[in-house]
Amino acid sequence: QVQLVESGGGLVQPGGSLRLSCAASGRIFRVYIMGWYRQAPGKERELVATISSSDNTNYADSVKGRFIISRDNAKTTVYLQMNNLKPEDTAAYHCKFSNIWPASGDYWGQGTQVTVSS
């Protein structure tokens, strides 16, 4: 099992910034992917950004150039720096951890709310 602890959500004005954190602990294997997904009311959950244990990153087109995903290998923590936030970024943001090798498994955090509003 892998446990995830998320933090950093809140209310911010358009154009502002927030940083989300997700700390993973437990059965973490050598190759993994961590990332953030978001779900707005009435919409499907969508990928925001992911980063692998070898630091390969992937971003949704809607956040490219505004959001930066990074990780602290020693702490197995992933960060999402969100800049120039827009009202359409309002959603519940969920951390996801996926063990890839030598065994696989997906784990989700409980989510943290991000609200962008004036």
Disulfide bonds with the S-S distance in Angstrom:
Cys22-Cys95 2.05
